[in-house]
Amino acid sequence: MRGDNLYKILNFLEDRCLDQVNFWQAVFKSGYGASIGKLDYEHRKIVQQNKTKERERIERRRFQKYLSNLKQDGLILENSKGELALSLSGRLKLKKLQKERLLAPAHYKETKNDRVTIISYDLPLRFNKERNKLREILRILGFRLVHQSVWVGKVKVPANFISTLKKMNLLRYVEILEVTKSGSLKDIDGIK
């Protein structure tokens, strides 16, 4: 890219110049007759402060760039006072992200139960993404697929799982049964 060499040279020289400035600041802070250890300590402290300031500057710039991208995408708006607000498309995007996070597998963990639980579902085609996440969550919870869309396990179904299905209007497509007598289920691998 044009100007790369110039940039590298100037950046290199700036670093060397700052090193000299840091050194002289350390000398002045250490005081007359300070030991090499004291001088080295002050120099390291100054260098660390400068690194912290540089990291903060980089993070601030990264955040500003991210906000700028959100404005360009039309997800946020800024008024004349500099206050930020969600745009209509920003609100729609937020609702979509919230819906996706409801079925995030990280929210669920396996909890053993004495009784066998069967979960069966029949989701319409428009819920393809949700179906895939549902399968993943059922695996995480410890269920096993025994037939197309039928899962079995000696697992306690978490309350947050049921409330999530309800929030996403999926609960009417899902049946959750707890079996009190085993019948032919005792022959299935892992279920006794």
PyMOL commands that set and color helices and strands:
alter all, ss='L'
color gray80, all
select helices_A, chain A and resi 4-30+36-72+88-102+105-107+125-141+159-167+171-173+183-187
alter helices_A, ss='H'
color red, helices_A
select strands_A, chain A and resi 76-78+84-86+112-121+144-147+150-155+174-179
alter strands_A, ss='S'
color yellow, strands_A
deselect
rebuild
show_as cartoon
